[in-house]
Amino acid sequence: MIAAALAVACVVVVALPFLREPDPETDTLDPLDESERRRLELLETRDRALSALKELEFDHRTGTITDDDYRRQVGTLRREAATALHALDRETDGAVDEKGRPQGERI
């Protein structure tokens, strides 16, 4: 009986920090300046285009989309992704990290 009570107490003590809601210092986000806002927009554009390309490729491979539809859509999406990547590259002055991503990018 004592061992069971001790086991329950240990589980409660270990789990308590995970069950509590952390108290943030503040709930507000720092405002973004214009360059940060522009960079965030470019990252979102790039991510949307790459995601759409991935989905289009999947649909083409599974036969959901015909070859003609694929060819018609893929060029536009590739240009959109390339434009966003080039703009991001210009924003960071061409500096890239060891993985080929623009420096300062957090993924």
MOPAC internal coordinates of N, CA, C and O (Angstrom, degrees):
PM7 1SCF
backbone

  N    0.0000 0     0.00 0     0.00 0    0    0    0
  C    1.4317 1     0.00 0     0.00 0    1    0    0
  C    1.5416 1   110.37 1     0.00 0    2    1    0
  O    1.2310 1   121.31 1   135.98 1    3    2    1
  N    1.3200 1   115.10 1   -44.02 1    3    2    1
  C    1.4589 1   119.33 1  -179.89 1    5    3    2
  C    1.5312 1   109.41 1   -65.93 1    6    5    3
  O    1.2310 1   119.96 1   141.20 1    7    6    5
  N    1.3257 1   117.69 1   -38.80 1    7    6    5
  C    1.4646 1   121.75 1   179.90 1    9    7    6
  C    1.5315 1   110.51 1   -63.98 1   10    9    7
  O    1.2310 1   119.82 1   139.85 1   11   10    9
  N    1.3273 1   117.95 1   -40.15 1   11   10    9
  C    1.4649 1   121.65 1   179.00 1   13   11   10
  C    1.5234 1   110.19 1   -65.63 1   14   13   11
  O    1.2310 1   120.21 1   136.84 1   15   14   13
  N    1.3151 1   117.20 1   -43.16 1   15   14   13
  C    1.4640 1   121.11 1   178.99 1   17   15   14
  C    1.5253 1   110.64 1   -64.92 1   18   17   15
  O    1.2310 1   120.68 1   140.37 1   19   18   17
  N    1.3166 1   116.30 1   -39.63 1   19   18   17
  C    1.4600 1   120.69 1   178.02 1   21   19   18
  C    1.5348 1   110.86 1   -65.76 1   22   21   19
  O    1.2310 1   120.19 1   139.72 1   23   22   21
  N    1.3422 1   117.24 1   -40.28 1   23   22   21
  C    1.4679 1   121.50 1   178.62 1   25   23   22
  C    1.5281 1   110.39 1   -64.09 1   26   25   23
  O    1.2310 1   119.77 1   136.00 1   27   26   25
  N    1.3113 1   118.04 1   -44.00 1   27   26   25
  C    1.4648 1   121.92 1   178.50 1   29   27   26
  C    1.5212 1   109.93 1   -63.44 1   30   29   27
  O    1.2310 1   119.83 1   137.51 1   31   30   29
  N    1.3135 1   117.94 1   -42.49 1   31   30   29
  C    1.4603 1   121.48 1   179.17 1   33   31   30
  C    1.5315 1   110.43 1   -62.64 1   34   33   31
  O    1.2310 1   120.05 1   138.57 1   35   34   33
  N    1.3133 1   117.51 1   -41.43 1   35   34   33
  C    1.4716 1   120.81 1   178.74 1   37   35   34
  C    1.5261 1   111.28 1   -63.99 1   38   37   35
  O    1.2310 1   120.25 1   137.70 1   39   38   37
  N    1.3253 1   117.12 1   -42.30 1   39   38   37
  C    1.4657 1   120.81 1   179.12 1   41   39   38
  C    1.5267 1   109.95 1   -63.13 1   42   41   39
  O    1.2310 1   120.01 1   136.95 1   43   42   41
  N    1.3090 1   117.58 1   -43.05 1   43   42   41
  C    1.4644 1   121.33 1   179.78 1   45   43   42
  C    1.5226 1   110.47 1   -64.07 1   46   45   43
  O    1.2310 1   119.52 1   136.10 1   47   46   45
  N    1.3203 1   118.51 1   -43.90 1   47   46   45
  C    1.4625 1   122.03 1  -178.75 1   49   47   46
  C    1.5287 1   110.36 1   -64.63 1   50   49   47
  O    1.2310 1   120.19 1   139.05 1   51   50   49
  N    1.3282 1   117.24 1   -40.95 1   51   50   49
  C    1.4597 1   120.37 1  -179.75 1   53   51   50
  C    1.5282 1   111.06 1   -70.90 1   54   53   51
  O    1.2310 1   119.81 1   141.62 1   55   54   53
  N    1.3179 1   117.97 1   -38.38 1   55   54   53
  C    1.4656 1   121.60 1  -175.74 1   57   55   54
  C    1.5209 1   113.16 1   -81.02 1   58   57   55
  O    1.2310 1   119.10 1   160.03 1   59   58   57
  N    1.3094 1   119.31 1   -19.97 1   59   58   57
  C    1.4663 1   122.33 1  -174.79 1   61   59   58
  C    1.5342 1   114.02 1   -55.87 1   62   61   59
  O    1.2310 1   118.35 1   135.38 1   63   62   61
  N    1.3310 1   120.75 1   -44.62 1   63   62   61
  C    1.4640 1   118.97 1   178.74 1   65   63   62
  C    1.5343 1   113.34 1   -63.05 1   66   65   63
  O    1.2310 1   120.29 1   150.70 1   67   66   65
  N    1.3181 1   117.06 1   -29.30 1   67   66   65
  C    1.4576 1   120.36 1  -179.95 1   69   67   66
  C    1.5259 1   112.07 1   -78.96 1   70   69   67
  O    1.2310 1   119.94 1   158.02 1   71   70   69
  N    1.3027 1   117.72 1   -21.98 1   71   70   69
  C    1.4623 1   121.62 1  -177.91 1   73   71   70
  C    1.5235 1   112.72 1   -89.30 1   74   73   71
  O    1.2310 1   120.22 1   159.92 1   75   74   73
  N    1.3155 1   117.18 1   -20.08 1   75   74   73
  C    1.4674 1   120.56 1   179.77 1   77   75   74
  C    1.5158 1   111.67 1   -78.39 1   78   77   75
  O    1.2310 1   120.51 1   -36.43 1   79   78   77
  N    1.3012 1   116.63 1   143.57 1   79   78   77
  C    1.4592 1   122.54 1   175.61 1   81   79   78
  C    1.5253 1   107.85 1   -81.52 1   82   81   79
  O    1.2310 1   119.58 1   -52.58 1   83   82   81
  N    1.3343 1   118.41 1   127.42 1   83   82   81
  C    1.4631 1   118.99 1   179.84 1   85   83   82
  C    1.5295 1   110.98 1   -67.63 1   86   85   83
  O    1.2310 1   121.35 1   -34.34 1   87   86   85
  N    1.3085 1   115.02 1   145.66 1   87   86   85
  C    1.4655 1   120.74 1   178.70 1   89   87   86
  C    1.5228 1   108.81 1   -93.93 1   90   89   87
  O    1.2310 1   120.08 1   -72.43 1   91   90   89
  N    1.3384 1   117.46 1   107.57 1   91   90   89
  C    1.4608 1   118.95 1   178.83 1   93   91   90
  C    1.5199 1   110.67 1   -73.31 1   94   93   91
  O    1.2310 1   121.34 1   -28.03 1   95   94   93
  N    1.3336 1   115.05 1   151.97 1   95   94   93
  C    1.4510 1   119.05 1   176.72 1   97   95   94
  C    1.5235 1   109.98 1   -67.53 1   98   97   95
  O    1.2310 1   121.07 1   141.95 1   99   98   97
  N    1.3226 1   115.56 1   -38.05 1   99   98   97
  C    1.4532 1   120.56 1   178.47 1  101   99   98
  C    1.5234 1   108.40 1  -155.68 1  102  101   99
  O    1.2310 1   120.80 1   -27.30 1  103  102  101
  N    1.3211 1   116.07 1   152.70 1  103  102  101
  C    1.4641 1   120.98 1   179.65 1  105  103  102
  C    1.5269 1   112.40 1   -97.00 1  106  105  103
  O    1.2310 1   120.14 1   177.05 1  107  106  105
  N    1.3172 1   117.35 1    -2.95 1  107  106  105
  C    1.4528 1   119.44 1  -175.70 1  109  107  106
  C    1.5247 1   110.56 1   -91.02 1  110  109  107
  O    1.2310 1   121.38 1   -32.36 1  111  110  109
  N    1.3197 1   114.96 1   147.64 1  111  110  109
  C    1.4571 1   121.00 1   176.15 1  113  111  110
  C    1.5176 1   108.89 1   -95.58 1  114  113  111
  O    1.2310 1   120.88 1   -30.73 1  115  114  113
  N    1.3109 1   115.93 1   149.27 1  115  114  113
  C    1.4538 1   119.69 1   176.18 1  117  115  114
  C    1.5269 1   108.77 1   -69.03 1  118  117  115
  O    1.2310 1   120.10 1   -40.40 1  119  118  117
  N    1.3143 1   117.41 1   139.60 1  119  118  117
  C    1.4624 1   119.03 1   179.32 1  121  119  118
  C    1.5317 1   110.65 1   -67.24 1  122  121  119
  O    1.2310 1   121.01 1   -34.89 1  123  122  121
  N    1.3286 1   115.67 1   145.11 1  123  122  121
  C    1.4626 1   121.17 1   179.47 1  125  123  122
  C    1.5190 1   109.50 1   -88.37 1  126  125  123
  O    1.2310 1   120.94 1   -40.10 1  127  126  125
  N    1.3270 1   115.81 1   139.90 1  127  126  125
  C    1.4611 1   117.28 1   173.69 1  129  127  126
  C    1.5324 1   107.95 1   -82.34 1  130  129  127
  O    1.2310 1   120.34 1    -3.81 1  131  130  129
  N    1.3125 1   116.96 1   176.19 1  131  130  129
  C    1.4652 1   121.49 1  -172.64 1  133  131  130
  C    1.5262 1   112.38 1   -62.37 1  134  133  131
  O    1.2310 1   119.72 1   139.98 1  135  134  133
  N    1.3331 1   118.14 1   -40.02 1  135  134  133
  C    1.4653 1   119.93 1  -179.34 1  137  135  134
  C    1.5259 1   111.57 1   -68.34 1  138  137  135
  O    1.2310 1   120.14 1   141.83 1  139  138  137
  N    1.3359 1   117.34 1   -38.17 1  139  138  137
  C    1.4634 1   120.57 1   177.13 1  141  139  138
  C    1.5262 1   110.64 1   -66.54 1  142  141  139
  O    1.2310 1   120.76 1   139.62 1  143  142  141
  N    1.3179 1   116.15 1   -40.38 1  143  142  141
  C    1.4567 1   120.75 1   179.18 1  145  143  142
  C    1.5418 1   110.32 1   -63.43 1  146  145  143
  O    1.2310 1   120.63 1   136.08 1  147  146  145
  N    1.3335 1   116.40 1   -43.92 1  147  146  145
  C    1.4618 1   121.36 1   179.28 1  149  147  146
  C    1.5295 1   110.62 1   -63.40 1  150  149  147
  O    1.2310 1   120.46 1   137.64 1  151  150  149
  N    1.3153 1   116.73 1   -42.36 1  151  150  149
  C    1.4661 1   121.24 1   178.57 1  153  151  150
  C    1.5223 1   111.18 1   -63.26 1  154  153  151
  O    1.2310 1   120.27 1   138.44 1  155  154  153
  N    1.3190 1   117.09 1   -41.56 1  155  154  153
  C    1.4613 1   121.31 1   178.25 1  157  155  154
  C    1.5228 1   110.71 1   -63.91 1  158  157  155
  O    1.2310 1   120.12 1   138.53 1  159  158  157
  N    1.3283 1   117.37 1   -41.47 1  159  158  157
  C    1.4674 1   120.72 1   177.00 1  161  159  158
  C    1.5210 1   111.14 1   -62.17 1  162  161  159
  O    1.2310 1   120.42 1   138.21 1  163  162  161
  N    1.3237 1   116.79 1   -41.79 1  163  162  161
  C    1.4653 1   120.20 1   179.00 1  165  163  162
  C    1.5295 1   111.54 1   -65.91 1  166  165  163
  O    1.2310 1   120.43 1   139.50 1  167  166  165
  N    1.3103 1   116.79 1   -40.50 1  167  166  165
  C    1.4640 1   120.09 1   177.65 1  169  167  166
  C    1.5282 1   110.84 1   -63.25 1  170  169  167
  O    1.2310 1   120.37 1   138.95 1  171  170  169
  N    1.3243 1   116.89 1   -41.05 1  171  170  169
  C    1.4616 1   120.32 1   178.60 1  173  171  170
  C    1.5255 1   111.05 1   -65.99 1  174  173  171
  O    1.2310 1   120.19 1   139.19 1  175  174  173
  N    1.3306 1   117.24 1   -40.81 1  175  174  173
  C    1.4614 1   120.90 1   177.75 1  177  175  174
  C    1.5207 1   110.50 1   -62.46 1  178  177  175
  O    1.2310 1   120.73 1   134.58 1  179  178  177
  N    1.3208 1   116.20 1   -45.42 1  179  178  177
  C    1.4622 1   120.57 1   178.54 1  181  179  178
  C    1.5221 1   111.20 1   -60.21 1  182  181  179
  O    1.2310 1   120.81 1   133.49 1  183  182  181
  N    1.3271 1   116.06 1   -46.51 1  183  182  181
  C    1.4591 1   119.91 1  -178.19 1  185  183  182
  C    1.5249 1   112.10 1   -64.32 1  186  185  183
  O    1.2310 1   120.48 1   139.58 1  187  186  185
  N    1.3382 1   116.68 1   -40.42 1  187  186  185
  C    1.4673 1   119.98 1   178.09 1  189  187  186
  C    1.5233 1   110.87 1   -63.54 1  190  189  187
  O    1.2310 1   120.20 1   135.10 1  191  190  189
  N    1.3256 1   117.22 1   -44.90 1  191  190  189
  C    1.4669 1   120.97 1  -178.75 1  193  191  190
  C    1.5279 1   110.92 1   -64.92 1  194  193  191
  O    1.2310 1   120.09 1   136.40 1  195  194  193
  N    1.3216 1   117.43 1   -43.60 1  195  194  193
  C    1.4588 1   120.16 1  -179.84 1  197  195  194
  C    1.5269 1   111.43 1   -67.30 1  198  197  195
  O    1.2310 1   120.59 1   143.36 1  199  198  197
  N    1.3132 1   116.48 1   -36.64 1  199  198  197
  C    1.4612 1   120.22 1   176.62 1  201  199  198
  C    1.5260 1   110.85 1   -66.15 1  202  201  199
  O    1.2310 1   120.54 1   137.09 1  203  202  201
  N    1.3292 1   116.58 1   -42.91 1  203  202  201
  C    1.4602 1   120.25 1   178.05 1  205  203  202
  C    1.5271 1   110.93 1   -64.22 1  206  205  203
  O    1.2310 1   120.29 1   141.19 1  207  206  205
  N    1.3383 1   117.04 1   -38.81 1  207  206  205
  C    1.4621 1   120.57 1   176.48 1  209  207  206
  C    1.5302 1   111.37 1   -62.31 1  210  209  207
  O    1.2310 1   121.03 1   137.86 1  211  210  209
  N    1.3032 1   115.63 1   -42.14 1  211  210  209
  C    1.4645 1   120.28 1   179.30 1  213  211  210
  C    1.5252 1   110.85 1   -63.49 1  214  213  211
  O    1.2310 1   120.61 1   136.47 1  215  214  213
  N    1.3126 1   116.43 1   -43.53 1  215  214  213
  C    1.4587 1   120.94 1   179.25 1  217  215  214
  C    1.5294 1   110.81 1   -66.83 1  218  217  215
  O    1.2310 1   120.34 1   138.93 1  219  218  217
  N    1.3289 1   116.95 1   -41.07 1  219  218  217
  C    1.4560 1   121.30 1   178.39 1  221  219  218
  C    1.5278 1   110.73 1   -62.49 1  222  221  219
  O    1.2310 1   120.48 1   136.67 1  223  222  221
  N    1.3174 1   116.69 1   -43.33 1  223  222  221
  C    1.4642 1   121.41 1   178.34 1  225  223  222
  C    1.5198 1   110.69 1   -62.06 1  226  225  223
  O    1.2310 1   120.47 1   137.44 1  227  226  225
  N    1.3245 1   116.70 1   -42.56 1  227  226  225
  C    1.4621 1   120.71 1   178.30 1  229  227  226
  C    1.5274 1   110.67 1   -62.53 1  230  229  227
  O    1.2310 1   120.50 1   133.07 1  231  230  229
  N    1.3333 1   116.65 1   -46.93 1  231  230  229
  C    1.4624 1   120.66 1   179.64 1  233  231  230
  C    1.5204 1   111.44 1   -61.78 1  234  233  231
  O    1.2310 1   120.30 1   142.04 1  235  234  233
  N    1.3124 1   117.02 1   -37.96 1  235  234  233
  C    1.4637 1   120.50 1   178.80 1  237  235  234
  C    1.5252 1   110.83 1   -66.99 1  238  237  235
  O    1.2310 1   120.48 1   137.22 1  239  238  237
  N    1.3129 1   116.70 1   -42.78 1  239  238  237
  C    1.4720 1   120.27 1  -179.23 1  241  239  238
  C    1.5223 1   112.04 1   -67.45 1  242  241  239
  O    1.2310 1   120.33 1   147.77 1  243  242  241
  N    1.3234 1   116.98 1   -32.23 1  243  242  241
  C    1.4698 1   119.64 1   179.82 1  245  243  242
  C    1.5127 1   112.25 1   -85.87 1  246  245  243
  O    1.2310 1   120.09 1   175.34 1  247  246  245
  N    1.3465 1   117.43 1    -4.66 1  247  246  245
  C    1.4525 1   120.37 1   177.31 1  249  247  246
  C    1.5093 1   114.54 1    87.34 1  250  249  247
  O    1.2310 1   119.85 1  -173.03 1  251  250  249
  N    1.3088 1   117.90 1     6.97 1  251  250  249
  C    1.4599 1   121.43 1   178.55 1  253  251  250
  C    1.5209 1   111.29 1   -70.49 1  254  253  251
  O    1.2310 1   120.50 1   148.65 1  255  254  253
  N    1.3255 1   116.66 1   -31.35 1  255  254  253
  C    1.4630 1   122.51 1  -178.59 1  257  255  254
  C    1.5301 1   108.30 1  -117.25 1  258  257  255
  O    1.2310 1   120.78 1   -43.92 1  259  258  257
  N    1.3244 1   116.11 1   136.08 1  259  258  257
  C    1.4635 1   120.48 1   179.51 1  261  259  258
  C    1.5201 1   110.16 1   -72.79 1  262  261  259
  O    1.2310 1   120.81 1   -14.50 1  263  262  261
  N    1.3176 1   116.06 1   165.50 1  263  262  261
  C    1.4672 1   121.59 1   179.11 1  265  263  262
  C    1.5245 1   111.33 1   -61.01 1  266  265  263
  O    1.2310 1   120.52 1   139.35 1  267  266  265
  N    1.3292 1   116.61 1   -40.65 1  267  266  265
  C    1.4640 1   119.94 1   179.99 1  269  267  266
  C    1.5204 1   111.98 1   -64.46 1  270  269  267
  O    1.2310 1   120.48 1   135.69 1  271  270  269
  N    1.3297 1   116.68 1   -44.31 1  271  270  269
  C    1.4650 1   120.10 1   178.35 1  273  271  270
  C    1.5325 1   110.64 1   -64.10 1  274  273  271
  O    1.2310 1   121.15 1   140.07 1  275  274  273
  N    1.3241 1   115.41 1   -39.93 1  275  274  273
  C    1.4609 1   119.75 1   178.85 1  277  275  274
  C    1.5219 1   110.58 1   -60.81 1  278  277  275
  O    1.2310 1   120.37 1   130.21 1  279  278  277
  N    1.3270 1   116.91 1   -49.79 1  279  278  277
  C    1.4655 1   120.77 1   179.99 1  281  279  278
  C    1.5244 1   111.75 1   -61.36 1  282  281  279
  O    1.2310 1   120.28 1   143.13 1  283  282  281
  N    1.3129 1   117.07 1   -36.87 1  283  282  281
  C    1.4578 1   121.10 1  -179.43 1  285  283  282
  C    1.5410 1   111.31 1   -67.64 1  286  285  283
  O    1.2310 1   119.94 1   143.93 1  287  286  285
  N    1.3175 1   117.72 1   -36.07 1  287  286  285
  C    1.4667 1   121.16 1  -174.61 1  289  287  286
  C    1.5269 1   113.80 1   -91.33 1  290  289  287
  O    1.2310 1   120.09 1   148.59 1  291  290  289
  N    1.3203 1   117.43 1   -31.41 1  291  290  289
  C    1.4575 1   120.02 1  -171.83 1  293  291  290
  C    1.5247 1   111.95 1   -66.12 1  294  293  291
  O    1.2310 1   119.91 1   142.38 1  295  294  293
  N    1.3154 1   117.77 1   -37.62 1  295  294  293
  C    1.4651 1   120.29 1  -179.01 1  297  295  294
  C    1.5174 1   112.63 1   -61.82 1  298  297  295
  O    1.2310 1   120.98 1   135.14 1  299  298  297
  N    1.3179 1   115.72 1   -44.86 1  299  298  297
  C    1.4663 1   120.31 1   179.61 1  301  299  298
  C    1.5231 1   111.24 1   -61.79 1  302  301  299
  O    1.2310 1   120.72 1   135.16 1  303  302  301
  N    1.3275 1   116.22 1   -44.84 1  303  302  301
  C    1.4625 1   119.58 1  -179.20 1  305  303  302
  C    1.5231 1   111.66 1   -67.04 1  306  305  303
  O    1.2310 1   120.33 1   141.23 1  307  306  305
  N    1.3208 1   116.98 1   -38.77 1  307  306  305
  C    1.4644 1   119.55 1   177.92 1  309  307  306
  C    1.5211 1   111.41 1   -64.86 1  310  309  307
  O    1.2310 1   120.51 1   139.06 1  311  310  309
  N    1.3398 1   116.63 1   -40.94 1  311  310  309
  C    1.4707 1   119.49 1   178.26 1  313  311  310
  C    1.5243 1   110.67 1   -64.38 1  314  313  311
  O    1.2310 1   120.26 1   139.08 1  315  314  313
  N    1.3242 1   117.11 1   -40.92 1  315  314  313
  C    1.4641 1   120.71 1   179.07 1  317  315  314
  C    1.5286 1   110.64 1   -62.43 1  318  317  315
  O    1.2310 1   120.23 1   134.61 1  319  318  317
  N    1.3197 1   117.17 1   -45.39 1  319  318  317
  C    1.4688 1   120.90 1   178.80 1  321  319  318
  C    1.5231 1   110.57 1   -64.56 1  322  321  319
  O    1.2310 1   120.30 1   136.94 1  323  322  321
  N    1.3347 1   117.03 1   -43.06 1  323  322  321
  C    1.4686 1   120.75 1  -179.27 1  325  323  322
  C    1.5226 1   111.03 1   -64.78 1  326  325  323
  O    1.2310 1   120.34 1   139.33 1  327  326  325
  N    1.3223 1   116.95 1   -40.67 1  327  326  325
  C    1.4634 1   120.54 1   178.38 1  329  327  326
  C    1.5221 1   110.65 1   -61.06 1  330  329  327
  O    1.2310 1   120.57 1   134.85 1  331  330  329
  N    1.3196 1   116.51 1   -45.15 1  331  330  329
  C    1.4678 1   120.16 1   178.97 1  333  331  330
  C    1.5206 1   110.87 1   -64.40 1  334  333  331
  O    1.2310 1   119.97 1   139.25 1  335  334  333
  N    1.3280 1   117.66 1   -40.75 1  335  334  333
  C    1.4622 1   120.78 1   179.29 1  337  335  334
  C    1.5262 1   111.46 1   -65.41 1  338  337  335
  O    1.2310 1   120.24 1   138.44 1  339  338  337
  N    1.3120 1   117.15 1   -41.56 1  339  338  337
  C    1.4702 1   120.23 1   178.18 1  341  339  338
  C    1.5274 1   110.77 1   -65.46 1  342  341  339
  O    1.2310 1   120.31 1   139.71 1  343  342  341
  N    1.3222 1   117.02 1   -40.29 1  343  342  341
  C    1.4627 1   120.27 1   178.71 1  345  343  342
  C    1.5280 1   110.58 1   -65.22 1  346  345  343
  O    1.2310 1   120.47 1   139.28 1  347  346  345
  N    1.3326 1   116.70 1   -40.72 1  347  346  345
  C    1.4675 1   120.05 1   176.62 1  349  347  346
  C    1.5192 1   110.62 1   -63.30 1  350  349  347
  O    1.2310 1   120.84 1   140.43 1  351  350  349
  N    1.3181 1   115.99 1   -39.57 1  351  350  349
  C    1.4572 1   120.73 1   178.66 1  353  351  350
  C    1.5342 1   110.46 1   -62.76 1  354  353  351
  O    1.2310 1   120.21 1   137.64 1  355  354  353
  N    1.3148 1   117.21 1   -42.36 1  355  354  353
  C    1.4693 1   120.51 1   177.99 1  357  355  354
  C    1.5291 1   110.98 1   -66.27 1  358  357  355
  O    1.2310 1   120.35 1   142.88 1  359  358  357
  N    1.3169 1   116.93 1   -37.12 1  359  358  357
  C    1.4664 1   120.99 1  -179.94 1  361  359  358
  C    1.5256 1   111.39 1   -62.17 1  362  361  359
  O    1.2310 1   120.77 1   145.19 1  363  362  361
  N    1.3318 1   116.13 1   -34.81 1  363  362  361
  C    1.4667 1   120.21 1  -177.55 1  365  363  362
  C    1.5120 1   111.66 1  -100.46 1  366  365  363
  O    1.2310 1   120.39 1  -168.15 1  367  366  365
  N    1.3271 1   116.87 1    11.85 1  367  366  365
  C    1.4745 1   122.80 1   179.42 1  369  367  366
  C    1.5163 1   112.82 1    57.89 1  370  369  367
  O    1.2310 1   120.63 1  -149.02 1  371  370  369
  N    1.3114 1   116.39 1    30.98 1  371  370  369
  C    1.4620 1   120.64 1   175.08 1  373  371  370
  C    1.5054 1   114.67 1    79.58 1  374  373  371
  O    1.2310 1   119.25 1  -178.01 1  375  374  373
  N    1.3238 1   119.03 1     1.99 1  375  374  373
  C    1.4560 1   120.75 1  -179.01 1  377  375  374
  C    1.5261 1   109.17 1   -76.11 1  378  377  375
  O    1.2310 1   120.65 1   -50.71 1  379  378  377
  N    1.3377 1   116.37 1   129.29 1  379  378  377
  C    1.4511 1   121.30 1   179.07 1  381  379  378
  C    1.5189 1   109.33 1  -127.77 1  382  381  379
  O    1.2310 1   121.55 1   -24.81 1  383  382  381
  N    1.3441 1   114.63 1   155.19 1  383  382  381
  C    1.4602 1   118.92 1   177.94 1  385  383  382
  C    1.5246 1   109.85 1   -88.30 1  386  385  383
  O    1.2310 1   120.21 1     8.79 1  387  386  385
  N    1.3400 1   117.21 1  -171.21 1  387  386  385
  C    1.4570 1   121.27 1  -175.86 1  389  387  386
  C    1.5227 1   113.10 1   -67.84 1  390  389  387
  O    1.2310 1   119.34 1   163.72 1  391  390  389
  N    1.3359 1   118.86 1   -16.28 1  391  390  389
  C    1.4592 1   122.02 1   179.36 1  393  391  390
  C    1.5255 1   111.28 1   -98.27 1  394  393  391
  O    1.2310 1   119.60 1  -175.89 1  395  394  393
  N    1.3196 1   118.37 1     4.11 1  395  394  393
  C    1.4512 1   121.23 1   178.48 1  397  395  394
  C    1.5098 1   114.18 1    86.23 1  398  397  395
  O    1.2310 1   119.84 1  -173.13 1  399  398  397
  N    1.3302 1   117.91 1     6.87 1  399  398  397
  C    1.4626 1   121.35 1   178.70 1  401  399  398
  C    1.5109 1   108.91 1   -91.25 1  402  401  399
  O    1.2310 1   120.01 1   -27.81 1  403  402  401
  N    1.3353 1   117.58 1   152.19 1  403  402  401
  C    1.4601 1   119.25 1   175.30 1  405  403  402
  C    1.5264 1   110.83 1   -57.64 1  406  405  403
  O    1.2310 1   120.09 1   -40.43 1  407  406  405
  N    1.3174 1   117.44 1   139.57 1  407  406  405
  C    1.4604 1   120.79 1  -179.10 1  409  407  406
  C    1.5234 1   109.81 1   -61.40 1  410  409  407
  O    1.2310 1   120.98 1   -36.12 1  411  410  409
  N    1.3098 1   115.73 1   143.88 1  411  410  409
  C    1.4500 1   121.58 1   178.67 1  413  411  410
  C    1.5150 1   112.61 1    89.62 1  414  413  411
  O    1.2310 1   119.52 1   172.59 1  415  414  413
  N    1.3122 1   118.53 1    -7.41 1  415  414  413
  C    1.4541 1   120.83 1  -179.83 1  417  415  414
  C    1.5158 1   109.25 1   -78.43 1  418  417  415
  O    1.2310 1   120.87 1   -46.81 1  419  418  417
  N    1.2949 1   115.94 1   133.19 1  419  418  417
  C    1.4687 1   121.08 1  -178.26 1  421  419  418
  C    1.5101 1   108.78 1  -110.90 1  422  421  419
  O    1.2310 1   121.40 1   -70.55 1  423  422  421
  N    1.3302 1   114.92 1   109.45 1  423  422  421
  C    1.4568 1   119.17 1   177.84 1  425  423  422
  C    1.5103 1   107.86 1  -125.67 1  426  425  423
  O    1.2310 1   120.10 1   180.00 1  427  426  425

